[in-house]
Amino acid sequence: MRIVLLALFTLGLCGVGRTQDKPGPIKQGTLAIQIGAFDFQTAQKIRTQSLSSVLGNKEWSKPSEMDMAFGLSYIKGISKFFDYSINGYFGSVKYPVRNSNGTTVPGASSKLLFEVDGSVHMKLLPDNFIVVPYLSAGLGGSTWNGRFEAFAPLGGGLQFGVGQEYFAFTNFQYRVPVTQGANYHFLYSLGFGGPIGKPREPEVKEVPPAPVVVAAVPVDTDGDGIIDAEDKCPTVPGVALYQGCPVPDTDGDGIKDDVDKCPTVAGVAQYQGCPVPDTDNDGIKDDVDKCPTVAGLAKYQGCPIPDTDGDGINDEEDKCPTVAGIAELRGCPRPPFKAENVLFATGKATLVVRGKQELDILVPYFTENAGVNVTIEGHTDNTGNDKINQKLSEQRAAAAKAYLVSKGIDASRMTTVGYGATKPIADNKTAEGRKMNRRVHFTINE
């Protein structure tokens, strides 16, 4: 068998350089008959030993140890290098069924084995070569003694051209089981095929008649007054300035270069082909900039940050943007309030009547300026030790906050801090000075 395979391979190498006169590169529908053999024994030897061992010990099955096979195939071209085939093979075989543990049980008697497969053939040369090597692969099914199994045929062979659309071929396949009961085996076959229907006639190349020489006449195909020999755009009317071509639009903005003030930069007709300008260089084009000559922000459509109340503090920094105020109070107006009048009893966080009256002044101020949040600072005089004074100042700030909350002001708008006696505003050596130092200050938060 090795000698046969070697001979076929050598024949293929010798013949691939020769071509035959065939009408086309894609095979038409072909019917082929085959005769060959099923070889289960060699496949089993290779599975239990190895290919090199079987070849080295010359244990390839003899023809007498194989089962004769007969086949019928339909073959048709897909492209120059690919065909597909539908194949049927049958023969009387003692089929060695595989068990689940991997062992094989030969059939007790010969039964008819019928195998059908569909395969794709990859040809190494197109069909107009006399000898065409090919490889094949596919999927098939078999029936034997009422058992139905599936397998994958893998192999190849040589195709020999013997006339117009007729060919002989060899086929060598290794059939790999897909289902449990199927078994590994080889299929060797020789076949002969021919087209179904009338063979295609060889193509005859027509020789064109000799051209008639006619005296050249200047031609102006596009009728723009510039003859084709001098016209760079002979099928499109143009102008002499551009050698017969239309006026170009270099920047592709739809405005021709002869009227485009910026021919290399895409623009708009409103600006004679130039881009929309940004006069104030604020990154916002003039056509959408509400203040095109004054730099501004996109948030305000190209205008500067506004100052709604005209107090010189822009709205983004103004805590009271609709009421004129002062920078010291973050743009809010100064309330008629004096921190030094928010007084407490000596040594206590208890507001005196005058202190409550002063805090009452802030209630409408908070109500009218909803964006104002404050820090309430508590202070003491220097009577007592620093630890006591620090705690007392915190309590006084908290007392002022609690009083304002009782008047309906949201507690989240006020935070408190105590500074003890560290920030006096009057002399602690006098009773009047100490009275003024027992106070609460309000600072507007940023």
Buried (B, 14 or more C-beta within 10 A) or exposed (E): BEEEEEEBEEBBEEBBEEEBEBBBEBBBEBEBBBBBBBBBBBBBBBBEEEEEEBEEEEBBBEEEEBBEBEBBBBBBBEEBBBBBBBBBBBBEBBBBBBEEEEEBEBBEEEBEBBBEBBBEBEBBBBBBBBBBBBEBBBEBBBBBBEBEBBBBBBBBBBBBBBEBBBBBBBBBBBBBBEEEBBBBBBBBBBBBBBBEEEBEEEEEEEEEEEEEEEEEEEEBEBEBEBBBEEBEBBEEBBBEEBEBBBEBBBBEBEBBBEEBEBBEEBBBEEBEBBBEBBBBEBEBBBEEBEBBEEBBBEEBEBBBEBBEBEBEBBBEEBBBBEBBBEEEBBBBBEBEBEBBBBBBEBBEBEBBEEBBEBBEBBBEBBEEBEBBBBBBBBBBBBBBEEEBBBBBBBBBBBBBBBBBEEBEBEEEBBBBEBBBBEEBEBEBEEEEBBBBBBBBBBBBEE
